[in-house]
Amino acid sequence: MATLFLVIIYMAFISLGIPDSLLGSAWPVMRLDMGASFGFAGILSMIVAGGTIVSSLASGTLVQRLGTGKMTLISCCLTAGALLGFSVAPSMIWLVLLAIPLGLGGGAIDAALNHYVAENYKAHHMNWLHCFWGVGATMGPIIMSYFIAEHNSWRDGYSAVSLIQFALAMILLVTLPLWKRIAEMRAAERENLHLSQDQDASELIQPVNSSTANVLRIRGVRPTLIAFLFYCGVESMVGLWGASYLVTARNMTAETAAGWISLYYGGITAGRLITGFITLKVHNRVLIRCGQSIALAGGLLLLLPYPSLILVGLILIGLGLAPIYPGLLHETPSRFGRQHAAKLMGYQMAVAYTGTTFLPPLFGLLATQTSISLLPFIALAFILLMLLSSEKVNHILSKQTESKVSLEK
């Protein structure tokens, strides 16, 4: 039953990824139909991101009150309704208004599902979950391009995706009792074993006097949030500006540059699929550290004047980034305590979306004033800051382990 239920969660993450890539693929046609400027897509994107950040911050409290199942169902209906609204919107003001529930629904689903999988399933499922998000993000442009090419209508593309979301909502409604049942079953298994899954005695950072109201005061939480910020910053910055860097600074054709950036994203998706199998034998902490080292090596290759090594560097950054985000998410309950996990997952999602939303545009502003040739240096700085923040948490873990061992002696 737990495995079949996991398939539903995977489906939910595919459906979460589909809308994320719709706006960009539809905008060249959409803006002409709506009479909008080219840059207005950025405003819509930031409104969606703002809603996502707000719902992520509130998700911990909402999950505790409603439960993950109801939270996911309500969020899915919000997203489906917003997408349907996009398909019939008569003017840009309607798109602006509909972008708010679209962001609120997407952020709530993301945080709720990540928390549920981190608490109730093993690490490899978290990697595969985010791999399936990549599948959904890849499907979005394919669906939209089909309806634009065959029906000359971006509105039909949004309608089709909204129907997919409504179909998922029906499945979630039917399976609503399973969410609590699976969680209770997993809790009973943990109680019988006196251990949480994938957790050993050295992996818990939890002060005795900590409370859910003061989760940001728990040692290790703040550097973990910084790691999320710069992870999402470097992932989205390279994805957004990588092609422009290759064309402008490395004299590559636009078609070739776009192909290599698709391989960068392919590296992230394939890396998460492969990492899911590796986590069966290797601990998350080791995989996160290895991923950061590979990404760092890829960033260094971008500095070299050889085109072939630059392209290898891009792929290495993608492969290196693959295990970091799902690995850090999955470690949340074991590192900071299950009673804090729901709220912290929401905070982590909010900080992650903040990095995605603001750091790439800030680099764009910097590149406009100086040069896009700074991309490898900024990417390296982000990777280093992420690595140092993550290692600070590992240092806290190691010190706690040493203290525990000395007390036992």
Secondary structure as GFF3:
##gff-version 3
##sequence-region A 1 409
A	DSSP	alpha_helix	2	20	.	.	.	ID=ss1
A	DSSP	alpha_helix	22	34	.	.	.	ID=ss2
A	DSSP	alpha_helix	40	66	.	.	.	ID=ss3
A	DSSP	alpha_helix	68	88	.	.	.	ID=ss4
A	DSSP	alpha_helix	92	120	.	.	.	ID=ss5
A	DSSP	alpha_helix	123	151	.	.	.	ID=ss6
A	DSSP	alpha_helix	154	174	.	.	.	ID=ss7
A	DSSP	alpha_helix	176	193	.	.	.	ID=ss8
A	DSSP	three_ten_helix	201	203	.	.	.	ID=ss9
A	DSSP	three_ten_helix	212	217	.	.	.	ID=ss10
A	DSSP	alpha_helix	221	248	.	.	.	ID=ss11
A	DSSP	alpha_helix	254	278	.	.	.	ID=ss12
A	DSSP	alpha_helix	284	302	.	.	.	ID=ss13
A	DSSP	alpha_helix	307	321	.	.	.	ID=ss14
A	DSSP	alpha_helix	324	336	.	.	.	ID=ss15
A	DSSP	alpha_helix	338	369	.	.	.	ID=ss16
A	DSSP	three_ten_helix	372	374	.	.	.	ID=ss17
A	DSSP	alpha_helix	375	408	.	.	.	ID=ss18
###
